[in-house]
Structures are given as C-alpha cells and as structure tokens.
Amino acid sequence: MHLAPDERQWTRIRSTIGAIGAVHFGHCYPPLPDALIAHLKQQENDEGVIATGAAPAAVFRPGERVTILQGPMQGLEGVFVSMRGEERVMVLLSWLQRRVRAELRVDDVVAAG
C-alpha cells in the first residue's frame, strides 16, 4: 500500500495490531520499494497477518518461572502470570521485598532454566 505524500491521517497504520506508526525521519516519510512491499505481502496469512513464530499463548504456562532478558530488570527471575495481548506478558517479580507485577514484551522474557 502506498500512501499519498500529503495524507496525514494514518488511520490504517495506527489501527494495525503491533504497528506504532509510519516510518519517518522528521517530517519526511520515505517511500518503500515495491519489492519490499511485495515480499511482506507474500508473508501474510489469509487474515493479512505476518506470523513471527509460535503463538505467545503457547510459550509460557501460568506459574512458570521466567527470566528477564533485557532492560533495567535484566537477569531478574519472576513468575509468568498471563498474556497481555499478543506481544506482552504479565510477570510477578520479587522487587525490594515486595511482590510486584510487571508488564513486559514477550520477547524480553524466557523460561528460567
């Protein structure tokens, strides 16, 4: 899909699950090569979704111990509580002698081993 350069209502992009917004550099929105757009479209399933791996719901079980891989809490272990949408998880951590819930990206957490 190509957007007109003067179009400023990015509704289709903002309403796309997982999309943050259009790629831009300041006020410049660079066009994407047609070959890249064709490649992305080939990766879509019948619903227009590009699958990136295993379904997050199948990755962890409630109560499973997990380790945080990135960010300020890197290396901390916690307990998987639930999925929060398709790309985020809720984890229970022991933090400063308290139990605290943290919502993290699913890619930032791995089963403790």
Buried (B, 14 or more C-beta within 10 A) or exposed (E): EEBEEEEEEBEEBEEEEEEEEEEEEEEEBEEEEEEEEEEEEEEEEEEEEEEEEEEBEEBBEEEEEBBBBEEEBEEBEBBBBEBBEEBBBBBBBEEEEEEEEBEBEBBBBEEEE
